């Protein structure tokens, strides 16, 4: 259930209640007006531990967490306009791309993929997303 910001009535927050959100002082996702932004999301289990099944399992889990966050804030996964994918190992890009493609093939958001060093070496992939609440502008480009 999203939580409305007491100081800003057009801002809503989604939390997965992980220790990291509390520790670092952030929300998993925010809807401010018609923009939804989902923070970097790793494939973690309910206890905040990275899934041990590999990059495919972690990617699927991260995308499911993102989908849940967007939906909790009133959006639809089809409203996604941008994803940013961070991988620990460039050798895993193809596997991540397959899962990302299965998830977004009919949506085709703008996407960036970058290699990084994660703080926790068990994390193999992390994904951010942006969506437009209520869908994209209905007007067609001129």
C-alpha positions in Angstrom: 0.0 0.0 0.0 1.5 3.3 -1.0 2.1 6.0 1.6 1.3 9.6 0.9 4.0 12.1 1.9 2.6 14.2 4.7 4.5 17.3 3.5 3.6 16.9 -0.2 0.1 15.7 -1.2 1.2 14.9 -4.8 4.0 12.6 -3.6 3.5 8.9 -2.8 6.0 6.3 -1.6 6.3 2.5 -2.0 8.5 0.5 0.4 9.6 -3.1 0.4 10.5 -2.6 4.1 14.1 -3.8 3.6 16.7 -2.9 6.1 18.5 -1.0 3.4 15.6 1.4 2.8 15.6 2.3 6.5 19.4 2.3 6.8 20.0 4.6 3.8 16.8 6.6 4.2 15.2 6.0 0.8 12.0 4.6 -0.8 11.9 1.7 -3.2 9.8 3.9 -5.5 8.2 7.3 -5.6 5.3 8.7 -7.5 5.5 12.5 -7.7 2.7 13.9 -9.8 2.6 11.6 -12.9 6.2 10.4 -12.7 7.2 7.1 -11.0 10.8 6.4 -10.3 12.0 3.0 -8.9 15.3 3.0 -7.1 18.1 0.6 -8.1 16.5 -2.8 -7.4 18.5 -6.0 -6.9 17.2 -9.6 -7.0 16.9 -9.9 -3.2 14.7 -12.3 -1.2 12.3 -11.1 1.5 15.2 -11.0 4.0 17.3 -8.7 1.8 19.7 -11.5 0.7 20.7 -11.7 -2.9 19.2 -14.8 -4.6 21.8 -17.4 -5.1 20.4 -18.9 -8.3 22.4 -16.7 -10.6 22.0 -13.6 -12.7 18.8 -14.9 -14.5 17.0 -15.5 -11.1 18.2 -12.1 -9.8 17.1 -10.3 -12.9 13.6 -11.9 -12.8 13.2 -11.1 -9.1 14.4 -7.5 -9.6 11.9 -7.0 -12.4 9.1 -8.5 -10.4 9.9 -6.1 -7.5 9.9 -3.2 -9.9 6.5 -4.3 -11.4 5.0 -4.6 -8.0 6.3 -1.1 -7.0 4.9 0.6 -10.1 1.5 -1.2 -9.7 1.3 -0.3 -6.0 1.7 3.4 -7.0 -1.2 3.1 -9.4 0.8 2.6 -12.6 1.2 -0.3 -15.0 4.4 -1.9 -16.2 3.4 -0.8 -19.7 3.8 2.8 -18.4 7.6 2.2 -18.2 9.6 4.6 -20.3 13.2 4.0 -19.1 15.3 1.3 -17.4 18.9 1.4 -16.3 20.6 -2.0 -15.9 23.8 -2.4 -13.9 25.7 -5.6 -14.1 28.8 -6.9 -12.2 30.1 -8.9 -15.2 29.8 -8.0 -18.8 29.7 -11.8 -19.6 26.2 -11.8 -18.0 24.8 -9.1 -20.3 23.3 -11.6 -22.8 21.5 -13.5 -20.0 20.2 -10.3 -18.5 19.1 -9.0 -21.9 17.0 -12.1 -22.6 15.1 -11.7 -19.3 14.8 -7.9 -19.8 13.6 -8.5 -23.3 11.0 -11.1 -22.3 9.7 -8.6 -19.7 9.7 -5.4 -21.9 9.6 -6.6 -25.5 6.1 -5.2 -26.1 6.9 -2.0 -24.1 10.3 -1.1 -25.5 11.4 1.5 -22.9 14.7 3.4 -23.4 17.4 1.4 -21.7 21.0 1.8 -20.6 23.3 -1.0 -19.4 26.4 -0.4 -17.4 29.1 -2.5 -15.7 29.6 -1.7 -12.1 31.2 -3.0 -8.9 28.5 -3.7 -6.3 29.0 -3.2 -2.6 27.8 -6.7 -2.0 29.7 -9.1 -4.3 26.7 -11.5 -4.4 24.7 -9.0 -6.3 25.0 -9.6 -10.0 22.4 -7.2 -11.4 20.5 -4.1 -10.3 17.8 -2.3 -12.3 16.2 1.1 -12.0 13.0 2.1 -13.8 11.0 5.2 -14.6 7.3 5.2 -15.6 4.7 7.8 -16.5 1.7 7.4 -14.2 -1.4 7.1 -16.4 0.5 6.2 -19.5 2.3 8.3 -22.1 0.7 11.4 -23.6 -2.1 10.3 -25.9 -1.2 12.9 -28.5 0.8 11.6 -31.5 4.0 13.4 -32.4 3.7 16.0 -35.1 
